[in-house]
């Protein structure tokens, strides 16, 4: 690992796995076409992660905080999934931005799901789902430790379709470390 690097992964076909792990001030781009693909990007501070998946039943995870008790500040995560029945997860710390867009359909049995978890101050989360029914967006913005304020966090959820669910939680002063 090191700083100021760029990693680019492009995969087509089915059941591909892409894993990128970076430290500070890096860029990761993962593009996957096809079904049942998995992309995981793990970064620390000042990074950009872009994941673009076309096809069905894909999973994208961006973790921009992997060192316990180390600050992870100023990251940007963007996930775009254009197929059906996809899952996107982002985990971030302080002053970060997460944007997830899912363009395919979901159903009550096979929904598109978005989970954005952000901790501390100055975080921005935007999740958009434009198709189907039974889709789910969960955005959690909370303070990791007692004594902090958890301020200046912004969350936006947009859904089109029926029987979709959105949960946005913004809480200050939660005791204990953030969830992975």
Phi and psi restraints in degrees (value plus and minus 20) as a CYANA .aco file:
   2 UNK   PHI    -194.1  -154.1
   2 UNK   PSI    -193.0  -153.0
   3 UNK   PHI    -125.3   -85.3
   3 UNK   PSI     139.0   179.0
   4 UNK   PHI      38.1    78.1
   4 UNK   PSI      24.6    64.6
   5 UNK   PHI    -133.5   -93.5
   5 UNK   PSI     140.9   180.9
   6 UNK   PHI    -145.6  -105.6
   6 UNK   PSI     111.6   151.6
   7 UNK   PHI    -141.5  -101.5
   7 UNK   PSI     112.8   152.8
   8 UNK   PHI    -151.6  -111.6
   8 UNK   PSI     105.4   145.4
   9 UNK   PHI    -144.1  -104.1
   9 UNK   PSI     109.0   149.0
  10 UNK   PHI    -147.8  -107.8
  10 UNK   PSI     104.0   144.0
  11 UNK   PHI    -155.6  -115.6
  11 UNK   PSI     123.4   163.4
  12 UNK   PHI    -152.2  -112.2
  12 UNK   PSI     135.4   175.4
  13 UNK   PHI      93.5   133.5
  13 UNK   PSI    -181.3  -141.3
  14 UNK   PHI    -137.0   -97.0
  14 UNK   PSI     133.6   173.6
  15 UNK   PHI      37.1    77.1
  15 UNK   PSI      18.8    58.8
  16 UNK   PHI    -105.6   -65.6
  16 UNK   PSI     133.8   173.8
  17 UNK   PHI    -149.2  -109.2
  17 UNK   PSI     106.8   146.8
  18 UNK   PHI    -143.1  -103.1
  18 UNK   PSI     109.0   149.0
  19 UNK   PHI    -150.4  -110.4
  19 UNK   PSI     103.9   143.9
  20 UNK   PHI    -144.5  -104.5
  20 UNK   PSI     108.1   148.1
  21 UNK   PHI    -144.6  -104.6
  21 UNK   PSI     104.7   144.7
  22 UNK   PHI    -158.1  -118.1
  22 UNK   PSI     138.0   178.0
  23 UNK   PHI    -112.4   -72.4
  23 UNK   PSI    -129.3   -89.3
  24 UNK   PHI    -127.8   -87.8
  24 UNK   PSI     126.8   166.8
  25 UNK   PHI      37.4    77.4
  25 UNK   PSI      31.2    71.2
  26 UNK   PHI    -145.0  -105.0
  26 UNK   PSI     148.2   188.2
  27 UNK   PHI    -146.7  -106.7
  27 UNK   PSI     111.0   151.0
  28 UNK   PHI    -143.1  -103.1
  28 UNK   PSI     111.6   151.6
  29 UNK   PHI    -148.3  -108.3
  29 UNK   PSI     104.6   144.6
  30 UNK   PHI    -144.2  -104.2
  30 UNK   PSI     104.3   144.3
  31 UNK   PHI    -142.5  -102.5
  31 UNK   PSI     103.0   143.0
  32 UNK   PHI    -150.5  -110.5
  32 UNK   PSI     111.6   151.6
  33 UNK   PHI    -138.7   -98.7
  33 UNK   PSI     114.7   154.7
  34 UNK   PHI     102.3   142.3
  34 UNK   PSI    -195.8  -155.8
  35 UNK   PHI    -124.0   -84.0
  35 UNK   PSI     136.1   176.1
  36 UNK   PHI      39.4    79.4
  36 UNK   PSI      18.1    58.1
  37 UNK   PHI    -114.7   -74.7
  37 UNK   PSI     134.7   174.7
  38 UNK   PHI    -149.4  -109.4
  38 UNK   PSI     107.6   147.6
  39 UNK   PHI    -144.2  -104.2
  39 UNK   PSI     109.7   149.7
  40 UNK   PHI    -150.6  -110.6
  40 UNK   PSI     104.0   144.0
  41 UNK   PHI    -140.3  -100.3
  41 UNK   PSI     107.0   147.0
  42 UNK   PHI    -142.8  -102.8
  42 UNK   PSI     104.1   144.1
  43 UNK   PHI    -161.8  -121.8
  43 UNK   PSI     146.3   186.3
  44 UNK   PHI    -128.0   -88.0
  44 UNK   PSI    -107.8   -67.8
  45 UNK   PHI    -144.4  -104.4
  45 UNK   PSI     118.1   158.1
  46 UNK   PHI      49.8    89.8
  46 UNK   PSI      12.4    52.4
  47 UNK   PHI    -128.8   -88.8
  47 UNK   PSI     145.5   185.5
  48 UNK   PHI    -147.2  -107.2
  48 UNK   PSI     109.5   149.5
  49 UNK   PHI    -142.3  -102.3
  49 UNK   PSI     107.8   147.8
  50 UNK   PHI    -144.3  -104.3
  50 UNK   PSI     100.7   140.7
  51 UNK   PHI    -143.2  -103.2
  51 UNK   PSI     105.5   145.5
  52 UNK   PHI    -146.3  -106.3
  52 UNK   PSI      96.4   136.4
  53 UNK   PHI    -143.7  -103.7
  53 UNK   PSI     106.6   146.6
  54 UNK   PHI    -132.7   -92.7
  54 UNK   PSI     117.2   157.2
  55 UNK   PHI     100.8   140.8
  55 UNK   PSI    -197.8  -157.8
  56 UNK   PHI    -126.3   -86.3
  56 UNK   PSI     135.9   175.9
  57 UNK   PHI      36.4    76.4
  57 UNK   PSI      21.6    61.6
  58 UNK   PHI    -116.4   -76.4
  58 UNK   PSI     135.1   175.1
  59 UNK   PHI    -148.3  -108.3
  59 UNK   PSI     108.1   148.1
  60 UNK   PHI    -144.7  -104.7
  60 UNK   PSI     111.5   151.5
  61 UNK   PHI    -152.0  -112.0
  61 UNK   PSI     107.2   147.2
  62 UNK   PHI    -141.0  -101.0
  62 UNK   PSI      95.8   135.8
  63 UNK   PHI    -128.6   -88.6
  63 UNK   PSI      90.7   130.7
  64 UNK   PHI    -133.1   -93.1
  64 UNK   PSI      30.3    70.3
  65 UNK   PHI    -193.7  -153.7
  65 UNK   PSI      78.3   118.3
  66 UNK   PHI    -139.7   -99.7
  66 UNK   PSI     -27.2    12.8
  67 UNK   PHI    -123.1   -83.1
  67 UNK   PSI      95.4   135.4
  68 UNK   PHI     -79.8   -39.8
  68 UNK   PSI     111.5   151.5
  69 UNK   PHI      45.6    85.6
  69 UNK   PSI      -6.1    33.9
  70 UNK   PHI    -125.5   -85.5
  70 UNK   PSI     119.7   159.7
  71 UNK   PHI     -86.5   -46.5
  71 UNK   PSI     126.8   166.8
  72 UNK   PHI    -155.9  -115.9
  72 UNK   PSI      76.0   116.0
  73 UNK   PHI    -140.9  -100.9
  73 UNK   PSI     124.1   164.1
  74 UNK   PHI      53.1    93.1
  74 UNK   PSI      15.9    55.9
  75 UNK   PHI    -117.2   -77.2
  75 UNK   PSI     135.9   175.9
  76 UNK   PHI    -149.6  -109.6
  76 UNK   PSI     107.8   147.8
  77 UNK   PHI    -141.0  -101.0
  77 UNK   PSI     109.3   149.3
  78 UNK   PHI    -149.1  -109.1
  78 UNK   PSI     103.6   143.6
  79 UNK   PHI    -144.4  -104.4
  79 UNK   PSI     107.4   147.4
  80 UNK   PHI    -144.3  -104.3
  80 UNK   PSI     103.9   143.9
  81 UNK   PHI    -144.7  -104.7
  81 UNK   PSI      97.9   137.9
  82 UNK   PHI    -123.1   -83.1
  82 UNK   PSI     -20.2    19.8
  83 UNK   PHI    -118.6   -78.6
  83 UNK   PSI    -186.4  -146.4
  84 UNK   PHI    -121.7   -81.7
  84 UNK   PSI     132.8   172.8
  85 UNK   PHI      39.5    79.5
  85 UNK   PSI      29.9    69.9
  86 UNK   PHI    -125.4   -85.4
  86 UNK   PSI     143.3   183.3
  87 UNK   PHI    -151.6  -111.6
  87 UNK   PSI     111.2   151.2
  88 UNK   PHI    -151.0  -111.0
  88 UNK   PSI     114.7   154.7
  89 UNK   PHI    -155.3  -115.3
  89 UNK   PSI     113.2   153.2
  90 UNK   PHI    -149.0  -109.0
  90 UNK   PSI     121.7   161.7
  91 UNK   PHI    -148.3  -108.3
  91 UNK   PSI     102.9   142.9
  92 UNK   PHI    -159.8  -119.8
  92 UNK   PSI     145.1   185.1
  93 UNK   PHI    -127.1   -87.1
  93 UNK   PSI    -127.8   -87.8
  94 UNK   PHI    -127.2   -87.2
  94 UNK   PSI     112.9   152.9
  95 UNK   PHI      35.5    75.5
  95 UNK   PSI      32.3    72.3
  96 UNK   PHI    -139.7   -99.7
  96 UNK   PSI     143.7   183.7
  97 UNK   PHI    -148.4  -108.4
  97 UNK   PSI     110.6   150.6
  98 UNK   PHI    -145.3  -105.3
  98 UNK   PSI     110.3   150.3
  99 UNK   PHI    -150.9  -110.9
  99 UNK   PSI     102.5   142.5
 100 UNK   PHI    -144.6  -104.6
 100 UNK   PSI     109.1   149.1
 101 UNK   PHI    -147.4  -107.4
 101 UNK   PSI     103.5   143.5
 102 UNK   PHI    -138.4   -98.4
 102 UNK   PSI      99.6   139.6
 103 UNK   PHI    -123.0   -83.0
 103 UNK   PSI     -29.5    10.5
 104 UNK   PHI    -111.1   -71.1
 104 UNK   PSI     154.2   194.2
 105 UNK   PHI    -104.7   -64.7
 105 UNK   PSI     137.2   177.2
 106 UNK   PHI    -151.2  -111.2
 106 UNK   PSI     144.5   184.5
 107 UNK   PHI    -150.8  -110.8
 107 UNK   PSI     151.6   191.6
 108 UNK   PHI     -81.2   -41.2
 108 UNK   PSI     -52.0   -12.0
 109 UNK   PHI    -102.8   -62.8
 109 UNK   PSI     -61.5   -21.5
 110 UNK   PHI    -145.4  -105.4
 110 UNK   PSI      58.0    98.0
 111 UNK   PHI    -101.5   -61.5
 111 UNK   PSI     142.0   182.0
 112 UNK   PHI    -101.6   -61.6
 112 UNK   PSI     118.2   158.2
 113 UNK   PHI    -149.8  -109.8
 113 UNK   PSI     122.4   162.4
 114 UNK   PHI    -147.8  -107.8
 114 UNK   PSI     110.3   150.3
 115 UNK   PHI    -148.9  -108.9
 115 UNK   PSI      96.2   136.2
 116 UNK   PHI    -138.4   -98.4
 116 UNK   PSI     100.0   140.0
 117 UNK   PHI    -137.6   -97.6
 117 UNK   PSI     102.8   142.8
 118 UNK   PHI    -153.1  -113.1
 118 UNK   PSI     122.7   162.7
 119 UNK   PHI    -145.9  -105.9
 119 UNK   PSI     128.5   168.5
 120 UNK   PHI      59.7    99.7
 120 UNK   PSI    -171.7  -131.7
 121 UNK   PHI    -122.1   -82.1
 121 UNK   PSI     138.6   178.6
 122 UNK   PHI      49.3    89.3
 122 UNK   PSI       9.0    49.0
 123 UNK   PHI    -116.0   -76.0
 123 UNK   PSI     128.6   168.6
 124 UNK   PHI    -148.0  -108.0
 124 UNK   PSI     108.2   148.2
 125 UNK   PHI    -147.4  -107.4
 125 UNK   PSI     112.0   152.0
 126 UNK   PHI    -154.3  -114.3
 126 UNK   PSI     105.0   145.0
 127 UNK   PHI    -148.3  -108.3
 127 UNK   PSI     112.2   152.2
 128 UNK   PHI    -151.5  -111.5
 128 UNK   PSI     108.8   148.8
 129 UNK   PHI    -146.4  -106.4
 129 UNK   PSI     102.4   142.4
 130 UNK   PHI    -141.6  -101.6
 130 UNK   PSI      38.5    78.5
 131 UNK   PHI     148.4   188.4
 131 UNK   PSI     124.9   164.9
 132 UNK   PHI      65.2   105.2
 132 UNK   PSI    -180.7  -140.7
 133 UNK   PHI    -161.6  -121.6
 133 UNK   PSI     141.0   181.0
 134 UNK   PHI      53.6    93.6
 134 UNK   PSI      -6.4    33.6
 135 UNK   PHI     -95.4   -55.4
 135 UNK   PSI     139.8   179.8
 136 UNK   PHI    -156.0  -116.0
 136 UNK   PSI     113.6   153.6
 137 UNK   PHI    -144.3  -104.3
 137 UNK   PSI     107.9   147.9
 138 UNK   PHI    -146.7  -106.7
 138 UNK   PSI      99.5   139.5
 139 UNK   PHI    -139.1   -99.1
 139 UNK   PSI     104.4   144.4
 140 UNK   PHI    -143.3  -103.3
 140 UNK   PSI      99.3   139.3
 141 UNK   PHI    -144.7  -104.7
 141 UNK   PSI      92.8   132.8
 142 UNK   PHI    -169.7  -129.7
 142 UNK   PSI     144.2   184.2
 143 UNK   PHI    -101.9   -61.9
 143 UNK   PSI     120.2   160.2
 144 UNK   PHI    -101.4   -61.4
 144 UNK   PSI     -43.6    -3.6
 145 UNK   PHI    -161.4  -121.4
 145 UNK   PSI     133.3   173.3
 146 UNK   PHI     -83.1   -43.1
 146 UNK   PSI     120.6   160.6
 147 UNK   PHI      80.8   120.8
 147 UNK   PSI     -34.2     5.8
 148 UNK   PHI    -116.3   -76.3
 148 UNK   PSI     148.2   188.2
 149 UNK   PHI    -125.1   -85.1
 149 UNK   PSI     -45.4    -5.4
 150 UNK   PHI      41.0    81.0
 150 UNK   PSI      30.8    70.8
 151 UNK   PHI    -125.7   -85.7
 151 UNK   PSI     146.5   186.5
 152 UNK   PHI      39.1    79.1
 152 UNK   PSI      17.3    57.3
 153 UNK   PHI    -119.8   -79.8
 153 UNK   PSI     123.0   163.0
 154 UNK   PHI    -150.7  -110.7
 154 UNK   PSI     115.7   155.7
 155 UNK   PHI    -154.7  -114.7
 155 UNK   PSI     115.8   155.8
 156 UNK   PHI    -154.4  -114.4
 156 UNK   PSI     112.3   152.3
 157 UNK   PHI    -148.3  -108.3
 157 UNK   PSI     111.2   151.2
 158 UNK   PHI    -148.1  -108.1
 158 UNK   PSI     107.1   147.1
 159 UNK   PHI    -154.4  -114.4
 159 UNK   PSI     121.6   161.6
 160 UNK   PHI    -142.9  -102.9
 160 UNK   PSI     116.1   156.1
 161 UNK   PHI     106.4   146.4
 161 UNK   PSI    -182.6  -142.6
 162 UNK   PHI    -146.2  -106.2
 162 UNK   PSI     138.1   178.1
 163 UNK   PHI      34.5    74.5
 163 UNK   PSI      14.8    54.8
 164 UNK   PHI    -110.1   -70.1
 164 UNK   PSI     140.2   180.2
 165 UNK   PHI    -151.6  -111.6
 165 UNK   PSI     123.7   163.7
 166 UNK   PHI    -152.8  -112.8
 166 UNK   PSI     112.9   152.9
 167 UNK   PHI    -148.9  -108.9
 167 UNK   PSI     101.4   141.4
 168 UNK   PHI    -139.7   -99.7
 168 UNK   PSI     103.8   143.8
 169 UNK   PHI    -142.0  -102.0
 169 UNK   PSI     104.5   144.5
 170 UNK   PHI    -147.2  -107.2
 170 UNK   PSI      87.8   127.8
 171 UNK   PHI    -149.6  -109.6
 171 UNK   PSI     116.5   156.5
 172 UNK   PHI    -114.1   -74.1
 172 UNK   PSI     137.6   177.6
 173 UNK   PHI      45.7    85.7
 173 UNK   PSI      19.3    59.3
 174 UNK   PHI     -98.5   -58.5
 174 UNK   PSI     114.6   154.6
 175 UNK   PHI    -102.6   -62.6
 175 UNK   PSI     114.9   154.9
 176 UNK   PHI      87.1   127.1
 176 UNK   PSI     150.8   190.8
 177 UNK   PHI     -94.5   -54.5
 177 UNK   PSI     138.6   178.6
 178 UNK   PHI     -88.1   -48.1
 178 UNK   PSI     133.3   173.3
 179 UNK   PHI     -91.5   -51.5
 179 UNK   PSI     132.3   172.3
